Amino acid sequence: MYVPKIPNRNSKPTWLIRESKWINGKSVKTTLANITKLPMETIEEFRILLAGGTAVKSVKEALTIRSNTPHGHVAAVLGMMNQLHLPELIAPKNSRFRRLVLGMIAARVIKPASKLSTSAMLDVHTASTTLNEELGLKRVDEDDLYDAMDELLKRKTNIECRLAKRHLRQGSMVLYDVTSSYVEGEKNEWVAYGYNRDKKKGVYSD
C-alpha cells in the first residue's frame, strides 16, 4: 500500500490510500480510501508508515541531542590537515604530543588566541569546539601546550627534513617569508635588545 498525491487542476490535490497488485502480467491499482479531508500532518504520517518508516510526533522525540558544540569548522580544518598529511609530518606515530600540536594549529586557524585561551578551548571541561573530542585530548592546560611547543622545537630539524623530502627536488626553488617581530618592555629571557628591521626604537628583537 502507498499514499499517492493526485493533482486537481482547480482545487486542492486528492490524497488516496492505494494498493497495487500484479494480475495477469498487469499492474492493477485499487483505491482503498480517500484521506484528503484528514489533517496534512496525519496524511504525512500515513505516507511514512506505509513506506516502511516510523512516524514520530516531533523531532525532539525522534532525536537525542548528545552535544551542541560547534563542529563544522573543526571537521573542515582537521580534514584539510589530514589531506596534507600534517600529522605524519609532525610525528610519524600518534601520540599526545602530536595531538596537542595539531590542536594548537587547528585552534590557530579557527580562533587565534593566547595559549591560556587556547588551552581552555581545547580542554574537555571548557571546550568551545569539538577539537578535544576529535583529537582525544581530555584534560589540557597551558603548561601542556608550552611543553608541546618545547618538544616541537627539539624536532624542528627532523620536521624540516621530512618537509624537504616530501616537496623538494634537485634544483627546486624555495620561496619563504621573513617575519619581523618585536617585544616592548625592559627584560625578556627569549629576546635581546637590539636592531629591529621595522626600525622601531627601544624594543627587543627575537
C-alpha positions as a Markdown table, in Angstrom:
| # | Residue | x | y | z |
|---|---|---|---|---|
| 1 | Met | 0.0 | 0.0 | 0.0 |
| 2 | Tyr | 1.1 | 3.6 | -0.6 |
| 3 | Val | -0.3 | 7.1 | -0.5 |
| 4 | Pro | -0.2 | 9.0 | -3.8 |
| 5 | Lys | -0.9 | 12.6 | -4.4 |
| 6 | Ile | -3.5 | 13.2 | -7.2 |
| 7 | Pro | -3.3 | 16.7 | -8.6 |
| 8 | Asn | -6.5 | 18.6 | -9.3 |
| 9 | Arg | -6.4 | 21.5 | -11.7 |
| 10 | Asn | -8.9 | 23.8 | -10.0 |
| 11 | Ser | -8.8 | 22.5 | -6.4 |
| 12 | Lys | -6.6 | 21.0 | -3.8 |
| 13 | Pro | -4.9 | 17.7 | -4.5 |
| 14 | Thr | -6.5 | 14.4 | -3.5 |
| 15 | Trp | -4.7 | 12.0 | -1.2 |
| 16 | Leu | -5.6 | 8.3 | -1.5 |
| 17 | Ile | -4.5 | 5.1 | 0.1 |
| 18 | Arg | -4.0 | 2.6 | -2.8 |
| 19 | Glu | -2.9 | -0.9 | -3.2 |
| 20 | Ser | -1.1 | -2.2 | -6.3 |
| 21 | Lys | -1.1 | -5.8 | -7.5 |
| 22 | Trp | 0.1 | -7.7 | -10.5 |
| 23 | Ile | -2.8 | -9.6 | -12.2 |
| 24 | Asn | -2.2 | -11.5 | -15.4 |
| 25 | Gly | 1.0 | -9.6 | -16.0 |
| 26 | Lys | -0.5 | -6.2 | -15.4 |
| 27 | Ser | -0.3 | -3.7 | -12.5 |
| 28 | Val | -3.8 | -3.2 | -11.1 |
| 29 | Lys | -4.3 | -0.3 | -8.7 |
| 30 | Thr | -7.1 | -0.3 | -6.2 |
| 31 | Thr | -8.2 | 2.7 | -4.1 |
| 32 | Leu | -8.8 | 1.7 | -0.5 |
| 33 | Ala | -9.6 | 5.1 | 1.0 |
| 34 | Asn | -9.7 | 8.8 | 0.3 |
| 35 | Ile | -7.9 | 10.6 | 3.1 |
| 36 | Thr | -7.9 | 14.1 | 1.6 |
| 37 | Lys | -10.0 | 15.5 | 4.5 |
| 38 | Leu | -7.6 | 14.4 | 7.1 |
| 39 | Pro | -5.1 | 16.9 | 8.5 |
| 40 | Met | -1.9 | 17.2 | 6.4 |
| 41 | Glu | 0.2 | 16.1 | 9.4 |
| 42 | Thr | -1.9 | 12.8 | 9.6 |
| 43 | Ile | -1.5 | 12.3 | 5.8 |
| 44 | Glu | 2.2 | 12.6 | 6.1 |
| 45 | Glu | 2.3 | 10.1 | 8.9 |
| 46 | Phe | 0.3 | 7.6 | 6.7 |
| 47 | Arg | 2.8 | 8.1 | 3.9 |
| 48 | Ile | 5.8 | 7.5 | 6.2 |
| 49 | Leu | 4.2 | 4.4 | 7.8 |
| 50 | Leu | 3.1 | 2.8 | 4.5 |
| 51 | Ala | 6.6 | 3.4 | 3.1 |
| 52 | Gly | 8.1 | 1.4 | 5.9 |
| 53 | Gly | 9.2 | 4.3 | 8.1 |
| 54 | Thr | 8.3 | 5.3 | 11.6 |
| 55 | Ala | 6.1 | 8.3 | 12.3 |
| 56 | Val | 7.0 | 10.5 | 15.3 |
| 57 | Lys | 5.2 | 13.4 | 16.9 |
| 58 | Ser | 8.2 | 15.7 | 16.9 |
| 59 | Val | 11.9 | 15.9 | 16.1 |
| 60 | Lys | 12.7 | 16.0 | 19.8 |
| 61 | Glu | 11.0 | 12.7 | 20.2 |
| 62 | Ala | 13.0 | 11.1 | 17.3 |
| 63 | Leu | 16.4 | 12.5 | 18.1 |
| 64 | Thr | 18.6 | 12.6 | 21.1 |
| 65 | Ile | 20.9 | 15.6 | 21.3 |
| 66 | Arg | 24.3 | 14.4 | 22.6 |
| 67 | Ser | 26.1 | 17.7 | 22.1 |
| 68 | Asn | 25.5 | 21.2 | 20.5 |
| 69 | Thr | 29.2 | 22.1 | 20.4 |
| 70 | Pro | 30.2 | 23.6 | 17.1 |
| 71 | His | 31.8 | 21.0 | 14.8 |
| 72 | Gly | 31.7 | 22.1 | 11.1 |
| 73 | His | 34.8 | 24.3 | 11.1 |
| 74 | Val | 36.7 | 21.6 | 13.1 |
| 75 | Ala | 35.8 | 19.0 | 10.6 |
| 76 | Ala | 37.0 | 21.2 | 7.7 |
| 77 | Val | 40.3 | 22.2 | 9.3 |
| 78 | Leu | 41.2 | 18.6 | 10.5 |
| 79 | Gly | 40.1 | 17.2 | 7.2 |
| 80 | Met | 42.5 | 19.5 | 5.3 |
| 81 | Met | 45.3 | 18.8 | 7.8 |
| 82 | Asn | 44.8 | 15.1 | 7.1 |
| 83 | Gln | 44.8 | 15.6 | 3.3 |
| 84 | Leu | 48.1 | 17.4 | 3.7 |
| 85 | His | 49.4 | 14.6 | 5.8 |
| 86 | Leu | 50.3 | 17.1 | 8.5 |
| 87 | Pro | 50.0 | 14.6 | 11.4 |
| 88 | Glu | 52.7 | 12.3 | 10.0 |
| 89 | Leu | 54.9 | 15.4 | 9.3 |
| 90 | Ile | 54.8 | 16.5 | 12.9 |
| 91 | Ala | 55.5 | 13.0 | 14.3 |
| 92 | Pro | 55.4 | 9.6 | 12.5 |
| 93 | Lys | 53.5 | 7.9 | 15.3 |
| 94 | Asn | 50.3 | 9.0 | 17.0 |
| 95 | Ser | 50.9 | 10.5 | 20.4 |
| 96 | Arg | 49.6 | 13.1 | 22.8 |
| 97 | Phe | 52.4 | 15.4 | 21.7 |
| 98 | Arg | 51.3 | 15.1 | 18.1 |
| 99 | Arg | 47.6 | 15.6 | 19.0 |
| 100 | Leu | 48.4 | 18.7 | 21.1 |
| 101 | Val | 50.3 | 20.3 | 18.3 |
| 102 | Leu | 47.5 | 19.5 | 15.8 |
| 103 | Gly | 45.1 | 21.0 | 18.3 |
| 104 | Met | 47.1 | 24.2 | 18.5 |
| 105 | Ile | 47.4 | 24.5 | 14.8 |
| 106 | Ala | 43.7 | 23.9 | 14.3 |
| 107 | Ala | 42.8 | 26.4 | 17.1 |
| 108 | Arg | 45.1 | 29.0 | 15.5 |
| 109 | Val | 43.1 | 28.7 | 12.2 |
| 110 | Ile | 39.7 | 28.6 | 13.9 |
| 111 | Lys | 40.2 | 31.2 | 16.6 |
| 112 | Pro | 43.6 | 32.7 | 17.2 |
| 113 | Ala | 44.2 | 33.4 | 20.9 |
| 114 | Ser | 46.8 | 33.2 | 23.7 |
| 115 | Lys | 48.0 | 29.9 | 24.9 |
| 116 | Leu | 45.8 | 30.3 | 28.0 |
| 117 | Ser | 42.7 | 30.9 | 25.9 |
| 118 | Thr | 43.7 | 28.1 | 23.5 |
| 119 | Ser | 44.1 | 25.6 | 26.4 |
| 120 | Ala | 40.6 | 26.5 | 27.6 |
| 121 | Met | 39.3 | 26.0 | 24.0 |
| 122 | Leu | 40.9 | 22.5 | 23.9 |
| 123 | Asp | 40.2 | 21.3 | 27.5 |
| 124 | Val | 37.5 | 18.7 | 27.9 |
| 125 | His | 35.6 | 20.8 | 30.6 |
| 126 | Thr | 35.7 | 24.2 | 28.8 |
| 127 | Ala | 35.8 | 23.1 | 25.2 |
| 128 | Ser | 34.2 | 25.6 | 22.8 |
| 129 | Thr | 34.5 | 23.3 | 19.8 |
| 130 | Thr | 34.8 | 19.5 | 19.2 |
| 131 | Leu | 38.6 | 19.6 | 18.8 |
| 132 | Asn | 39.1 | 17.9 | 22.2 |
| 133 | Glu | 36.8 | 15.1 | 21.3 |
| 134 | Glu | 38.1 | 14.7 | 17.7 |
| 135 | Leu | 41.7 | 14.6 | 18.9 |
| 136 | Gly | 41.2 | 12.7 | 22.1 |
| 137 | Leu | 42.9 | 15.3 | 24.3 |
| 138 | Lys | 40.9 | 15.2 | 27.5 |
| 139 | Arg | 42.5 | 17.5 | 30.1 |
| 140 | Val | 44.6 | 20.3 | 28.6 |
| 141 | Asp | 46.2 | 23.3 | 30.3 |
| 142 | Glu | 48.6 | 26.0 | 29.2 |
| 143 | Asp | 51.6 | 24.1 | 30.6 |
| 144 | Asp | 50.7 | 21.1 | 28.3 |
| 145 | Leu | 50.8 | 23.5 | 25.3 |
| 146 | Tyr | 54.2 | 25.0 | 26.3 |
| 147 | Asp | 55.7 | 21.6 | 26.9 |
| 148 | Ala | 54.4 | 20.5 | 23.4 |
| 149 | Met | 56.0 | 23.6 | 21.9 |
| 150 | Asp | 59.3 | 22.9 | 23.6 |
| 151 | Glu | 59.2 | 19.3 | 22.2 |
| 152 | Leu | 58.3 | 20.7 | 18.8 |
| 153 | Leu | 61.4 | 22.9 | 18.8 |
| 154 | Lys | 63.6 | 19.9 | 19.5 |
| 155 | Arg | 62.1 | 18.1 | 16.5 |
| 156 | Lys | 62.4 | 21.2 | 14.2 |
| 157 | Thr | 65.2 | 19.8 | 12.1 |
| 158 | Asn | 63.5 | 16.4 | 11.6 |
| 159 | Ile | 60.3 | 18.1 | 10.5 |
| 160 | Glu | 62.2 | 20.3 | 8.1 |
| 161 | Cys | 63.9 | 17.3 | 6.6 |
| 162 | Arg | 60.6 | 15.5 | 6.2 |
| 163 | Leu | 59.2 | 18.6 | 4.5 |
| 164 | Ala | 62.2 | 18.8 | 2.2 |
| 165 | Lys | 62.0 | 15.1 | 1.3 |
| 166 | Arg | 58.3 | 15.5 | 0.5 |
| 167 | His | 58.4 | 18.7 | -1.6 |
| 168 | Leu | 61.9 | 19.4 | -2.8 |
| 169 | Arg | 63.8 | 18.0 | -5.7 |
| 170 | Gln | 67.2 | 18.9 | -7.1 |
| 171 | Gly | 67.1 | 22.4 | -8.4 |
| 172 | Ser | 63.8 | 23.3 | -6.7 |
| 173 | Met | 63.1 | 26.9 | -6.0 |
| 174 | Val | 62.1 | 27.8 | -2.4 |
| 175 | Leu | 60.2 | 30.9 | -1.6 |
| 176 | Tyr | 59.9 | 32.0 | 2.0 |
| 177 | Asp | 58.8 | 34.9 | 4.1 |
| 178 | Val | 60.9 | 36.5 | 6.8 |
| 179 | Thr | 58.6 | 37.8 | 9.5 |
| 180 | Ser | 59.7 | 40.6 | 11.8 |
| 181 | Ser | 58.6 | 40.7 | 15.4 |
| 182 | Tyr | 59.5 | 42.7 | 18.5 |
| 183 | Val | 58.7 | 42.9 | 22.2 |
| 184 | Glu | 58.1 | 46.1 | 24.1 |
| 185 | Gly | 59.4 | 46.2 | 27.7 |
| 186 | Glu | 62.6 | 46.2 | 29.7 |
| 187 | Lys | 63.5 | 42.5 | 30.2 |
| 188 | Asn | 62.7 | 39.2 | 28.3 |
| 189 | Glu | 64.7 | 36.0 | 28.5 |
| 190 | Trp | 63.8 | 35.0 | 24.9 |
| 191 | Val | 64.9 | 38.1 | 23.1 |
| 192 | Ala | 67.7 | 40.6 | 23.1 |
| 193 | Tyr | 67.7 | 44.4 | 23.0 |
| 194 | Gly | 68.9 | 45.5 | 19.6 |
| 195 | Tyr | 68.2 | 46.4 | 16.0 |
| 196 | Asn | 64.7 | 45.9 | 14.6 |
| 197 | Arg | 64.1 | 45.5 | 10.8 |
| 198 | Asp | 61.0 | 47.8 | 11.0 |
| 199 | Lys | 63.2 | 50.5 | 12.6 |
| 200 | Lys | 61.2 | 50.6 | 15.8 |
| 201 | Lys | 63.3 | 52.1 | 18.6 |
| 202 | Gly | 63.6 | 50.9 | 22.2 |
| 203 | Val | 62.4 | 47.3 | 21.5 |
| 204 | Tyr | 63.7 | 43.8 | 21.9 |
| 205 | Ser | 64.0 | 41.7 | 18.7 |
| 206 | Asp | 63.9 | 37.9 | 18.5 |
